Amino acid sequence: MYQVQLLGALRLTRDGHELRPGGPLQQAVLAMLALRVGRRCGPDELVDGLWGDAPPNHALGTLRNYAYRLRTVLGKDQDVLVSVQGGYLLDLPADTVDVVRFERLARDAERARSDGDLVRARRLYDEALPLWRGVPLAGVAGPHAEHQRDRLRHLHLDTRLAALRCVDDLGDHARVAADLEPLIAAHPLREDLRALRMRALYRAGRTADALAAYTEAHEVLSDELGLDPGQELSELRDRILAGGSLDEARTAQPVLPSEVPVGAVPTPRQLPPVPADLTGRAKLREAVVEALAPDEGCVPVAVLTGIGGVGKTTLALDAGHRRSADYPDGQLYAELRGAGPEPVTPDGVLLDFLLALGMPAAEIPASLAARAASYRSLLADRKVLVVLDNAASTAQIQPLLPATPGTAVLVTSRRRILPVAGARRFEVGLPPRAEALAMLSRFAGADQVAAEPEKAAELARLCGWLPLALRIVGARIAARPERGLPAMLARMTDAGRRLTELRAGDLSVEASLDLGYAALTPDQAHALRRCALLPGAGFTVPVAAALLDQPEHQAEDLLEHLVDAGLLEPHGADRFRLHDLVRLFAQRRGEVEDGADERDAALLRVGGFLLDALGQALSAPATSLAVVARLFADGRDEAGFADGAQAHAWLLAEHDLLCSTLELILKTVPAGLRQAVDALALLGISGLFEGGAHQDAVERLVDRAVDVARAAGDPTAETRALHTRAWVSYLNRDMTEAEADLRTALRRASEHRVPLIPHMSGVLLTVMLAELGRVDEAGLAFAEASRHPCGELRPVSTASTWRKLASRDGRERQACATPG
């Protein structure tokens, strides 16, 4: 079964597996067809929807190409996209498109509300509104998508308003008044929102607040539009002043469930339960519990920070329940939704807390400051633990902090920087390997893990050791024990579908990450997508600056924002890295929101930066590298490293990033072939073969470069790569392989008139043959090489490096290489 989701970034799935619908314009074709599912969309409509008044010269051909690609994405079910009279039709059930389903549910809910069936109406609204995942059609191009975005935004707001009217009719007036505050802040000129809030406040017994809401509406409308409030608001104010009912059919106000008899002191027990399968983190759990010990002199505050899905909430609930006996007057809990784009407002949380502590709804003040004062007064003589889960900022939690000893506060947040005076901070990191395997064993079943420990370890690694991912995978294995670990491991091995596999019921790694992503600014989101282009090795600010094409100070600011948001990890004093699952998520977003040309250009900038840095490292003064020391004895004024030790340290630190970036460029960016070949040449002569892993990486990459150059039909890149591979073989004393590559390079250079290679490869062949005692052959090779000039080259170029190497070795070996 297919599902097309448009209420957020476009997603196309089949049987729960995500498909890749292509670039922004190809997505626009799918979106237009999905919005008219089951009905034909003509070619003129599609062209207008994609390009408006400025279609390209071959618009219909391009449109047919998009349709062909979409059929390829659909695979065996290509008949889903049907050609009809020059246009196209998406042959799917209507409810497979979330927009269509949302509109149907909203209509049915409104019909039920009109019929007086408020309970059914609320259930339908509660089913419809969670279908929204963010900005509709995010990343989809074209005027049609832009028009639909505006339409759907208005539809969403109208539906939320209708749902709140339904809730108000059911009697939950305080909740309606609180939920309307962020909506009014986002849409201050919508009088219908303000009217509903006035009604809800009045019906909740808060007449003064209702009249204050009218005054605020009058000020905003007068300042912004120069108008007085409309008839609905004015009549509503008059009826409130008259003290009558706003609805003649409503003769008595319902009692809110949170209200209690006069004189009773409620004891709220709001902490959700701790998962029964909590495993590991023993030292951290004890430290958090200890931090919440009652203190006669202050209010203990503990803050847990860490990436989404790492287990902060579970640890907080565990600590809260274990300390509950020390706070007998109750435990308050609030989910602050700080990871998403719309965090809960503190005044709304205070409303809930005050009701839970026994304050009558009619007595709750309207302003944030007054609510905070009432809250602290109620807590002054009580021993209460407050747990604030998923905080967005210090400003959000500050009004929620008690002021008197006897209370304590536990805060969780993805924000790495959450300054709270006097708080003890705990970073919740990924569990170590042993604890991660113990978690998987608890979630999936001990027998499964014990039977295949190596597969279990690999599965935990693919989960990035993230507890949320381990829980999801464990639940799926436990649900189908007959399949066992191997089936799950086979599905997780495919990086393209890994995030799709990490879903079970309401749990989803991708949804968890999407919350944080949606809260980023456009520049921060762009930076995250760019960082995800880099392979797994950590990177520095200068590398990020090249990647983002920005000055270093601006790049560093963006990186620090991503660290604070819990989406990027600091790695040592001056490096950063992405968690594996965050990288996969950001790469997916990049495929949807960015063009392939943009991604390729970013990688080429990084490749160019690394190539320049390599050249500077090899030309550092007094370098101690074995080969380079005699190549650049004269030094270079423009060297970027103070000395050889600094250059050597840089090469060691960046070797993994160098190799993985070059491998990625060779694999995915054809335009970067020669850049990669040049960088490999410099890396090959660097002498950095201090370990088998480094040497193996260079050898593997040079082999890859030769193959890619041959497949691309680029004789210049091929002969350069062959020369480098010969040099690496020469350093390894594999003379047979070195000679074969040099002779192939010389032959190919001669056939295609490639410059430089005849001289450099010829001199290197001379040196090698002379060392082997094949003096006559060496003489011939040297004579042939001497017939080909090197030309005038930049001192920093790769070719110049080769020439210096060849010339120096040639002078040293000339006596034995010349016959006689």
N, C-alpha and C positions, 0 to 999 in steps of 0.2 A: 504494500500500500504506500502510495506517495503522499507526502505532506509538503505544502508550499507555505512558508511562513514569511509574511511581509510586514508584520507589526513589530518592527525592529530591523536589524540587518537581514537581507534576504537569505533564507535558508531553504534548501531543497533536500529532502530525505526520502529514502525508499526503505521500508521495513526497518526504520530506526537508524539506518546508515546514511551518513551525510554524503551528498554528491556535490561536486564543485560546478556551479552554474556559469563560471567564466567571469569576464570583465564587466565593468559597469554598464556598457551598452547592451551586451548580451543578456545581462541580468534584467535590463529594462524591457527587452522583448519578452522574457519569461514573466515578468511582473504584469505587463499589459495583458498577456494571454490569461494569466491566473486571475486577474481581476474580472475578466469576462469568461471565466471557466465554463466550458460547455457551449460557448457561442463563438461564431466566427469573428475574427478581427481582420479587416481588410488591409491590403498593402499600404494604401494611402494613410490610413489611421496609424499604422505602425511607423511609417516614415515620419509623419508629423510628430508622433509621440517621442521619437528618438532624437530628431534634429530640429524640429520646429520649422522656422522659415528659412533655414540655411542648410538643406541636405547636401551631402557630398555628391560628386559627379556620378558615382555608380551606387546610388543608395539602395536600389532594389537588389543588386548583386550582393552588396554587403549584408542586406537583410537576409537573403537566402543563405549566405554563409553562416550567419548567426543561427538560423534555424537548423542548418546541418550540424553545427557544433552542439546545439542543445540535444539533438537526436543522439549524437555520439555520447553525450553525458547520460542520457536515459538508458543507453545500452540496449539490452535485448527487448525493452519495451518501447521501441521507437514509434509504435503506432499510437502512443499517447499524444504525440504532437502530430496533428493531422493537417495536410494541405487541402484547403477548400477554396476553389475559385480564385486562385492567386493569393489568397490570404491563408491564415492558419487558425487552428482551433485546438485548445488544450482539453483533451477528452478525459476528464477526471470527475469523480463525485464532487459536488459543490463544497461539502464540508471538509474536504482535504485542504482547502485554502483558508487560512486563519481569518482573513478579512471577511470573507463570506460568512464564515461561522460566527464571527463576532457580531456582524450586522443582524444575522438571524436571531441570535440570542438576545440582542438588545431590543429588537422588535417584539419578540415573545414576552420579554420582561415588561415592556411598556404596556402590552395588551393585558397581561395578568394584573398589572397595577391598576389599569383602567377598570378591570372587572372586579376590583376589590380584593384580589388574592395576593396580599402583600407578602406573605411568606414565600410563595412560589416566585414572585417577582424578585425578591431579594436573592433567592437561590440562583436564579438565572443571571442576575447581575454579577454575583460572586463567581459564576462560571465564566462569564464573558471577560471581565476586566483583567484577570491574570494572563490572558492571551497576549497582552502587550508586553514587549521586551525592551522597548526603548523608542527611539525616533523611527517612525515607519519608513520603510524603503531606504534605510540608511545606506549610503554608498551607491545607490542606483542612480544612473545618469538620465538626463533628458527632461524636456519640459513636461511630459506626461507624468513622470515620477514626482516632479516638483509640485504639480497641481494636486496629485493624489496625497502627497505629504500634508499639504495645507488642509485638504478635505478631511483626512483621517485624524489630524490633530483636533480639529473642531468637533468631529464625531466623538472622539475619546472624551473630550471635556464635557460635552453634552451628556454622554452616557454616565460619566462619574457624577454629574449633577443629579441626573435622574435617580441613580442608585442612592445618593444621599437623601433625596426627598423620600424615597421608599423607607430608608432607615429611620428618618424623622417621623414618618407616619406610624412606624412600629413603636415609637416611644423612646428611642435611644438618643435624646436630644443633645446631651452633653458630648457624646461621641461625634455627632454631626457638626456641632459648633467647632470642635477641635480640628476635625479633618478638613474643614473649609478654610482654615487660616492659611495653610501653604498655597491653596488654590487661589485665594484672593490676592496673596502676595505676588503670585505669578500672573494674575489677570485682574489688575486693580480696577479696571473700568467696566467689568462685567457686573451690572446691577442685580442680575438674577442670583448670582452667588452671594452678594451681600444681603439680599432679601431673605434668602433661605437661612443665612446665619442669624439674622435678627429674629426670625421665627423660632429657630432652635434655642437661642439664648433665652427668649421670653418663655417658651414652653418649659425650659429647664428651671424656671424660677429666677432667672437672672435679668430682671427688668432693667436695672441700671446699665448692665453691659449691653443689652439690646439697644438701648437709646444711645449709648456711647458708640456703638457700631454705626448707627445712622449718622451721628456727628462726623465720624471718620469718613464715611461715604460722601457726605456733603463737602468736606474739605478737599478730598481727592478729586472729585468731579469738577469742583469749582476751579481748583488750581490747574488741572490738566486740560479741561475742555471749556471752562468758563460757563458751565451749566449747573443748574440745580438738579438734585435727584429727581428721577422720573416719578410717575404717578404711583407705581407699585410701592416704592420705598416710602413716599410721603404718606400714603394711606396707611401703610403698615405702622409708621411712627404714630399717627393719630390714634389708631386702634389700641396701640400699646399704652399711650398716654391716658386713654379712656379706661384702661384696666379691664377691658372685655376679652372674650375668647377670640382667638384668631381663626377658629374653625367652629362654627356653631354645633357641628356634630360631635365635637370633642367636649364633653362636659366635665371631665376630670382628668388631671394630668397623671400619667402612670408613674409609679414609684420606681426610680432607678434601682437595679439590683444591688448596686454598691452602697446604697443608703442603708443605714442601720438605725435601730431604735435609739431615741435620745438617752444619753447616759452610758450607752454601751461603748466599750473601747475595743475596736477590732484588732485582731492580730493577723496581719497579712502573711500568707505563706506562698509567695509568688514564684519561687524558684522552680523552674522546670526540672524534671528528673534527670539524674546522671545516667548515661548509657550503662547498662549492666556489663558490657564487655570492655569497659575502660581497662587499658593495659599499659604498663610501663610508666615512664616519667616520674619514678618514685621520688628522686631527690628534688625535682622541681615542684612536685605536688606538696611535699613537706615544707619547702621554703615558702610557697604561697600561703599555705595554711598558717605558718608561723607569722607571716607578715600581717595577718588579719587578727592577731591577738588583741583583745581589748586593752586600751591604754587610757589611764586616768588623766593624762596630760594633753592628749591630742586625739584627732580622728585618724586612725590608720587608713592609708590609701595604698592599694597595690594596683599596678598597671601591667597587664599582659599584652605584649605586642608580637606580631608575626604575620606571615603571609596568610592569605585565605586558605582554609582547609587544613591548617597545621594543628588544630585542636585546641585553640584558645578557649572557646566557649565550654568545651567539655571539662577542661582543667578548672575554669572558673566555677562551674556548677559543682564540681567535686569539692573544691575548697569551701564554697558557700555552705553546702550541706554538712560538711565536717565541722564547720564553725557555728552551726545554727544554734547549738545549745548555749553558746556565749551571748547570743542575741535573742533572748526569749520573747521580746516584744514584736518580732516579725522579721521577715526578709522581703524586700522590695526588688523587683526585677523589671528591666526595660530593655527591649531590643531597639537600638537607636538607628539602625539601618545606615550606619556611617560609611559603609563600603560603596553605596550606590549614589546616584545623582541627586536623590531627594531625601536627605537625612531627616529623621524625626525632629520636630522643633521642641526645645526644652519646655515651653509653656504647655504643650500637649502632654508631655510626660508628667509634668507637675500636676496637671488636671487628674490624670489617672492615679498618681501617688496620693493626692489629697483625698480623693474619693476612697481609696483603699485604707487610708488612715482614719476614716470616719467623718470627714468634714461633709456636711450636707451640700448637695450640688448648688443650691440657691445661694450659699454663702461663699462659694469659691470666687475670688476676685478675678478681674479680667486681665490685668497687666502681668507681665512676666515677673517684675520686681515684687509685686504684692503677693503673687503665688509663691515665689521663692521664700519670702519672709514667713508666710503662713506655714509652709512646709518645714522650715527650720524650727519654728515655734512648736509645732506638733511633735518634732523629734527631740526637743530639748530634754525631756525627762524620760526618754525611752531608749532601750537598747535594741537598735535595729541595724541590720546589715543591708546595704544597698548594692546591687549588682547592675552595672551599666554595661551592656553587651554591645560590641561593635560601634564604638564611639567614632565620631567624625572629626572632632576638634576639641580643644580646650574650652572654647566658647560654648560649645554645646553642653558640656558636662558641668561647667562651673556653677550654674544655678541649681544643679541637682546634688551638690555636695553638702552634707550636713555640717553644722558648725560646732557641735558640742561633743565632748568625750562621751564614750559609751556607745557610739555608733562607729561603723567602719564602711569603707567603700572598696569595691573591686571593679576595675574597669578593664575591658578588652578592646583592642583596636588594631586594625591593620596599619595604622599610622605609626611609623617608627619614631617620629618625634611628636610626643604628646606631653608637653610640660605641665605638670600639676605639682604645686608646691608641696614638698614633704613626702611625695609619693615614692614608693619602692618600685623600681621598674624591673620586669622580667621579660627577657627575649625568649619566646617560644620557638625554638629552631626545629629543624627536621630531626626525627629520632635517629639514633645510630642504627647500623645495620641489624644488630641483634634484636633491638626493640621493634624495629619495623617488621621483622620476620615473626616476632611474637604477636604483633598486632594482626598480621595476615593469618597466622595460625588461629587466633581467637575468632576472627571474622569468618574465615572460610572453613574452619574445622581442623583440629590438630592432626587428624589422620591424613588429610590431603597433603598438608605441608610436610609431615614426617615421611611420607611415602616418596616424595620427589623434592628433596631440599634444594637441589641446584636450580630446578625450574622455578621453585618458589622464590629463590634469591633473585633470579633474573626478572621475574614478574614484579617483585618489589622495586627493583631498579627502574623498570619501565614506568612504574607509578611515581617515580621521582622521590620515593620514600615518604610521600605526602600521606598523612593519615586519612584524609578524606578519600583519596584515590584508593588506598588500601581497603578502606571500609566498603567502597562500592564494588571493587573487584571481589572481595571476600563474600559479599552478599550474593553476587551473581554466581560465584562458584558453589556456595552453599545451596542456592536454589536449584542448581543442576549438578548434583554431585556425581552423576554417572559420566559426565563429560570430564570432570576433573581439571587439574591445572593445565595440562597440555593444550586443551581447546582454548582456554582463556589466554594463554601465552601466545598462541598462534594469532589470535585476533589483535592482541596488544602490540605485537612486533611491527605491524604496519603503522608507521608514524602518521600516515595520512588519515587513519581512522581511529587513532588512539583516544582522542578526546571524545569521539562519538561513543566509544566503548565505555568510557568512564561516566556512565549514567545508570542510575537505578532508582526507580520511583521518583521521589522529590529531590534526590541527591544528584548533583551534577557538578563536576569540576569546572566545566566550561561556563555554566551559569554563575558559579562562584566568582570566576575570574572576570566575567562580563560585567558584574556589578562594579568592580573596581575600575574597569576600563571605561565604563559609561560616565564615571565621575571625573575623568581626566579632561583637561582642556584640549582643544584640537592640536596644539603644538606638542603637548605631552604625549598624546596618543600617537602622533606621527613619530615622535622620538622612540617610543616603545616598539612600534612596527619596524623602524629602521634597525634598532638594536637586535631585533629578532633575526635579522638577515645574517648576523655573524654566527659562526659555529659555536660550539659549546665552550671554547676557551674564554677566559676572562679578558677584558679589554680595558684600556686606559682612556682618560679624557681626550688626549690627542687623537686617538683612533676614532672615538665617538665624534669629535669635531669634523674629521674627514668624512665620516659616514653621514652626518647631518648637514654637511656643507655650511657650518657655522663657526664663528670664533670660539676658541676654547672656553672662555668664561660663560658664554651662553649655553654651550653644550653641557658644561658642568652643572649649571643651574637646572637644566632639564633632567639630567641624571639624578640629581639630588631630590627633585620632586618625585621622580619615579621610585626612588628608595623610600621616601617618606610615605608614599602610597602603598608600599608593600609589594610592588611589582618588579623591583630590581633589587639585587642584593649587593651590598659592599663586599669586596673580596680582597682583604688586605687593606693597606693604607691608601693605595691609589688605583685600585682596580674595581671593576664591576662585573657582574655576571647575571644571567637570567636563569631562573629555575627551568628545568627541561620542559615542564608542562606549560609554564608561562610563555616560553619561546614558541611552542607549538600553537598556542592560542593566538599569540601576536602574529605569527606567520599566516595563520588563517585570516585574521583581520586584514593583513597586508594584501593577501590575494584578492580580497573583496574590495578594499578601499583604494588600493594603489595600482598603477599600471606596471606592467613588466618592465617597460623602459626605465621607469623611475627606480625600480629595485636594482636593475642592472647598473644604472649610473652610480648608485650609492656604493655598490660593491666595487666598481672600478675606481672610485675615489679612494676607498680603503686600500685597494691593491696598489694604486699609485703612491699613496702615503707610505706604505710598507716598503715599496721598491726604493723610494728616495731615502728612507731611513736606513735600509740595508747598505746603500751606497755610502752614506755618511759613516755608518759603523765601520765599514771596511777601510775607510780612509782616515780614521781617527789617528791623531799623532801618537807615536810610540806604542802603536798597537802591539799586543803580544801574541796575536793569532799567528799560528805557524806559517801559513802561506802568505797572508796579507802583509806581514811584517816586512817582507822584502819587495812586495809589489808597490807599496806606497811609502817608501822611506823618505820621500821628499815632502810628505804631508799635503794637506789641502787647507786653504784659508777658510773655505766654507764648511768645514767639518762640523757636525752637530754634536759631537761627543768630545769631552775634555781629553780623554786618553783611551788607550786600548782596554784598560780594565772596565771602564764605564761602557764601552761599546760591547765588550764581551758579555757583561751582565745583561745588557739590553737584549742581545741575541738569545741568551739562555732564557730570559723571561718571556720573550715573544715568540719563541720557536713554535710552540703549539698553535698559537694564533696565526702565525705566518703560514704554516703548513696547511692548517684547516681552511684558511681563507683562499689560498692558492688552489687547493683541491676543489673548493666550491666554485671558484671562477672557471676552472677548467671544465667543470661538469655542467655549469648552467649559463655561462656568459661567453658566447663565441667571440664577441668583440674584445675580450680580455685575454685571448690566447697569447699574443706576443708579450703582453705585460707579464703574464705568469711565467713565460719562458725566460724572460730577462731576470725576474726575481729568483727563479730557481738557479740560474747561472751564478748569481751573487751568493745565494745561500750555499750552493755547492762548493764555492771556493773559500767560504768563510772559515773552513777548518773546524766547524762545530759538529764534530762527530764524537762527542764525549760519552755517548751511551748508545746502546743498540737501538733504542726506540727512535732517537734522532736520526740515526743513519738509515734505518728502515723507512722512516717517513720520507726522507729526501729521495731515496732510491725509488720508492713507490710513485712519488709525484713525478719524477723525471720519466719513468716508464709511461705514466699516464699522459704526460705532455707530448711525448713522441707519438703515441697512438692518436691523440686528439688532433695534432698537427697533420698527420697523414690523412685522417678522415676528413679534415677540412680542406685538404688539397693546398696547403700553405707550405711551399718548399723552404721559405726563409725560416719560419718557425720550426719546421721539422729539422733542418740542418743545425740550427742553434741548439735545439733540444738534444739532438744526437751528440753534438760536441760536449754539452754539459754531462750527459750520461757517460760519455767516454772518460771525462775528467774524474767523475765519481768512481768509475771502475778502476781508473789508474791509481787513485788514492787507496783503493782497496786492494791494489796489486793484482787485480783481475785483468791481466794484459790481453788475454784472448778476446774478451768482450769489448775492451777498450779499442783494440785494433779494428774489430769488425765495425763498430759504430763510427770510428773516424773515417774509415775507407768508404762507408756508405754516405757519410756526410760530404766527403770530398766529391764523390760521384754525383750526388744529387745537386750539390752546389754548382758543379760544372755544367750539368744538364740544364739548369734553370738560371745560370749566371747570378748566383747569390753572392754578394760581396762579402769580404772579410773572412768568411769560413775557409776558403782555400788557403789563406795564409795561416790563420790561427790553428786550424785542425792539422794543417801540414806540419807546423812547427811542433805541436804536441805529439804528432806521430813520430817526428824525428827524435824527440827526447825519449819516447818510449822504446823505439827500436834500438836506439843507442844503448839504453840500459839493458836491453835483452842481448846485447852483443851482436846485433845484426847491422854491422857498421855500413856495409855497402848499401843496404836498403835505406838506412837512415840518411846517408848522403844524398841519395836520389830524392827522398822525401823532402829534405831541406832545400835542395836546389829547386824543386817544384814550388815549394812554399814561398821561396824568395822571389819568384816571378810575379807574385800577387801582392800588391801593396795593401797596407792596412787603411790608408787614408787618414785624414785629420779628424780626430774624434774628440768629443768633450771628455775632459778628465774624469768626470763622474759617471760616464756611460758604461753600460755592461760591456760593449764591444772594446772600449778602451781598457777595461780590466783584463779582458782576454788577451788583448795585444801585449800588455805589459807582462803578463804571465808568459806568453809564448816567446816574447823577445828575450826576457831574462833567462828563461830556461834554454832558449836557443843559443845564447852566448856562452852559457856554462857548458853546453854539450857540443858546441860546434867542432872542437878539435877532434873529438872521437867520432862525430857524425860525418866528417868530410873524408872521402876516400883518400888513401895515400898517407 
